[in-house]
Amino acid sequence: MKTDILVIGAGPAGSIACALLARLGRQVLCLEAGVFPRFQIGESLLPRCNDILDEAGLLSVVQARNFMPKPAALFLQGEMRERFSFADMFPGQRPAAMQVPRDDFDQTLATEARRMGADIRFQQRVDTIAFNGTQSVVQVTDVETGARSTVEAKFVIDCSGYGRVLPKLLELEKAPSLGPRVAIFNHFEGDLRPTGPEEGDIWACIHPRGPWTWIIPFKNGRTSVGVVAERAMAEAAGANDRERLLTLLSQDPNTQGRLGQARPVLKTARLEGWSAAVSKIHGPGWALTGNASEFLDPIFSSGVTLALESSSRAAKLAHRQLSGEAVDWDKEYAAVMDRAIGVFRVFVHSWYSGELQKVLLHQNKPESIKRAITAVLGGYVLDERNPFVRDANRTLTAAVKLA
């Protein structure tokens, strides 16, 4: 079959691209190798996500799912804690986000994108791709039946996330800038949550021995909990992943206080080797988005936000190109996304060096610095009002000196 634009992957990035392209009148085919609903991490959205969902016409169906509001991020270490409320960001930035079980969230987006006119097909694995100028010929296998088919597309947008379809097929992968770590996680029931408006806060708890823990509450009574640690430390904490997770949680007074009476309800999962990078994120007739291009680390919940940001931009640029406009992909896509990723990259490196924790937990930092940090935590990493966006390294160095 033939299509204007082929989207690989039906996760949030793929659904955003599909919805935008369908609204623009494009013929769009989306191929997803897996099946929905599915369990996935990346459950804590940032306020910037709401802007992108709204532009794609998807925000209303997401809000109708009544997900847990996320008004702030709380960082804890021992007796120290500091809350960053999204209501305190720059004018015009959204004051809250959502905590979303990804099985429900991803299914909601894909279903609505299909209703809007996108052709979304599941259990379809992309095996090979050949480009002839800007045209592509894609060989596809139906995972269930083994049937093979061919797709011809004028443009390909890779939203395959950890599958990293085009980076593998086009040999674009390169060594990431971050060292390897392991995340061990589960959903719990029965945790001692704060009451009132702080119930939906995401917690990032710094473990006495160096790891950190995310705690993400959902409206359905479950709470996502994951520990991120060096592999050797994780392995030494128990004989299996559930034992390792519970042991590490018990060693931190903050996680033990909230989760001591809670119980895991799913099979404990593990993710490692997630940091990834590529040599380039676009080429003649194709673009990479989200985790298919670069994934940093789960610490600031930036993965879904960057996936939506990049897929939205790639979809609109591809539409313009197919409409006959001249598109400068280096300037309008690669440079923009490099700036966005670069802000988070500075924060992630500083987090693991230990410097950022001092800034985050410093009780007497200037309100201007706290507002700027909060805006980064909210995903607004392209807003030039923020000194961290204008020069992340220099601003963070100055903030570290104040701490």
GIJOBEL-V771884 format. One record per backbone hydrogen bond with DSSP energy under -0.5 kcal/mol. NH is the residue of the N-H (numbers start at 1). CO is the residue of the C=O. E is the energy in kcal/mol with one decimal. If there is no record, write none. Layout:
BEGIN
{{NH,CO,E} {NH,CO,E}}
END
This chain:
BEGIN
{{3,152,-2.4} {4,27,-0.7} {5,27,-1.9} {6,155,-2.8} {7,5,-0.5} {7,29,-3.1} {8,157,-2.5} {9,7,-0.7} {9,31,-2.8} {15,11,-2.9} {16,12,-2.3} {17,13,-2.3} {18,14,-2.6} {19,15,-2.8} {20,16,-2.6} {21,17,-2.4} {22,18,-2.6} {23,19,-2.2} {24,20,-1.4} {25,22,-1.3} {26,21,-2.7} {28,26,-0.7} {29,5,-2.3} {30,119,-3.3} {31,7,-2.4} {32,30,-0.5} {32,121,-2.7} {45,43,-0.7} {45,98,-2.3} {48,378,-2.2} {49,46,-2.0} {50,46,-0.6} {50,47,-1.2} {51,47,-0.8} {52,48,-1.5} {53,49,-2.9} {54,50,-2.3} {55,51,-2.1} {56,52,-1.7} {57,54,-1.4} {58,53,-2.9} {59,53,-1.0} {62,58,-1.5} {63,59,-2.8} {64,60,-1.6} {65,62,-1.4} {66,63,-1.7} {68,99,-1.0} {70,97,-2.4} {71,69,-0.6} {73,84,-1.9} {74,202,-3.1} {75,82,-2.4} {76,204,-2.2} {77,80,-2.6} {80,77,-2.4} {82,75,-2.1} {84,73,-2.9} {85,83,-0.7} {86,71,-2.5} {88,85,-1.9} {89,86,-1.2} {93,90,-1.9} {97,70,-2.6} {99,68,-2.7} {100,43,-3.3} {100,98,-0.6} {102,40,-0.6} {105,101,-2.4} {106,102,-2.6} {107,103,-1.5} {108,104,-2.4} {109,105,-2.2} {110,106,-2.4} {111,107,-2.5} {112,108,-1.9} {113,109,-2.6} {114,110,-2.2} {115,111,-2.0} {116,112,-1.8} {117,114,-1.4} {118,113,-2.1} {119,28,-2.3} {120,118,-1.0} {121,30,-2.8} {121,119,-0.5} {123,32,-0.5} {123,34,-1.8} {124,32,-2.7} {125,123,-0.6} {125,141,-3.0} {127,125,-0.6} {127,139,-2.9} {128,139,-1.1} {130,137,-2.2} {132,135,-3.2} {133,131,-0.5} {134,132,-0.6} {135,132,-1.7} {136,153,-2.4} {137,130,-2.6} {138,151,-3.3} {139,128,-2.0} {140,149,-2.8} {141,125,-2.6} {142,147,-3.2} {143,123,-2.8} {143,141,-0.7} {146,142,-2.7} {149,140,-2.4} {151,138,-2.6} {152,1,-2.8} {153,136,-1.8} {153,151,-0.5} {154,3,-1.0} {154,4,-1.2} {155,4,-1.0} {156,285,-2.2} {157,6,-2.9} {158,156,-0.5} {158,287,-2.9} {159,8,-2.3} {159,157,-0.8} {163,160,-2.1} {164,161,-1.6} {168,164,-1.6} {169,165,-2.5} {170,166,-3.2} {171,168,-0.6} {172,167,-2.7} {173,167,-0.9} {174,277,-2.0} {182,229,-2.6} {183,271,-3.2} {184,227,-2.3} {185,269,-2.4} {186,225,-2.4} {188,223,-2.9} {189,263,-2.1} {190,221,-0.6} {192,258,-2.8} {193,191,-1.2} {198,195,-0.7} {199,196,-1.9} {200,197,-0.6} {201,198,-1.4} {202,72,-1.8} {203,215,-2.2} {204,74,-2.6} {205,213,-2.4} {206,76,-3.3} {206,204,-0.5} {207,205,-0.7} {207,211,-2.5} {210,207,-2.0} {212,228,-1.8} {213,205,-2.3} {214,226,-2.7} {215,203,-1.9} {216,224,-2.8} {217,215,-0.5} {218,222,-2.6} {221,218,-1.2} {223,188,-2.2} {224,216,-3.0} {225,186,-2.8} {226,214,-1.7} {227,184,-2.6} {228,212,-3.0} {229,182,-2.4} {229,227,-0.5} {234,230,-2.2} {235,231,-2.7} {236,232,-1.7} {237,233,-0.6} {237,234,-1.3} {238,235,-1.0} {244,240,-2.5} {245,241,-2.7} {246,242,-2.5} {247,243,-2.4} {248,244,-2.4} {249,245,-2.2} {250,246,-1.9} {251,247,-0.9} {251,248,-0.5} {252,249,-1.1} {253,251,-0.6} {256,252,-2.9} {257,253,-2.1} {258,254,-1.3} {259,255,-2.9} {260,256,-1.9} {262,259,-1.2} {263,189,-2.3} {265,187,-3.0} {266,187,-0.7} {269,185,-2.7} {271,183,-2.5} {273,181,-1.1} {276,295,-1.8} {277,174,-0.7} {279,172,-2.5} {283,286,-2.3} {285,283,-0.6} {286,283,-2.0} {287,156,-1.7} {288,281,-3.1} {289,158,-2.0} {290,306,-0.6} {292,289,-1.6} {293,290,-1.9} {294,290,-1.9} {295,276,-0.9} {301,298,-1.7} {305,301,-0.5} {306,302,-2.8} {307,303,-1.9} {308,304,-2.8} {309,305,-2.8} {310,306,-2.5} {311,307,-2.3} {312,308,-2.3} {313,309,-1.9} {314,310,-2.8} {315,311,-2.4} {316,312,-2.0} {317,313,-2.3} {318,314,-2.7} {319,315,-2.2} {320,316,-2.1} {321,317,-2.6} {322,318,-2.5} {323,319,-1.1} {324,321,-1.6} {325,320,-2.3} {327,325,-0.6} {329,327,-1.2} {332,328,-3.3} {333,329,-1.4} {334,329,-2.6} {335,330,-2.7} {337,333,-2.8} {338,334,-2.2} {339,335,-1.7} {340,336,-2.1} {341,337,-3.0} {342,338,-2.1} {343,339,-1.6} {344,340,-1.4} {345,341,-2.7} {346,342,-2.0} {347,343,-1.8} {348,344,-2.9} {349,345,-2.6} {350,346,-2.2} {351,347,-2.2} {352,348,-2.1} {353,349,-1.4} {354,350,-0.8} {354,351,-0.7} {355,350,-0.8} {356,350,-1.8} {358,354,-0.8} {359,355,-1.3} {360,356,-3.2} {361,357,-2.5} {362,358,-0.6} {362,359,-0.7} {365,362,-0.8} {370,366,-2.2} {371,367,-2.7} {372,368,-1.9} {373,369,-2.6} {374,370,-2.6} {375,371,-2.1} {376,372,-1.6} {377,373,-2.6} {378,374,-1.4} {379,376,-2.0} {380,375,-2.3} {381,379,-1.7} {383,380,-0.5} {384,382,-0.8} {386,383,-2.0} {387,385,-0.5} {389,386,-1.0} {390,386,-1.9} {391,387,-2.4} {395,391,-2.2} {396,392,-2.5} {397,393,-2.3} {398,394,-1.9} {399,395,-2.1} {400,396,-2.6} {401,397,-1.6} {402,398,-1.5} {403,399,-1.4}}
END
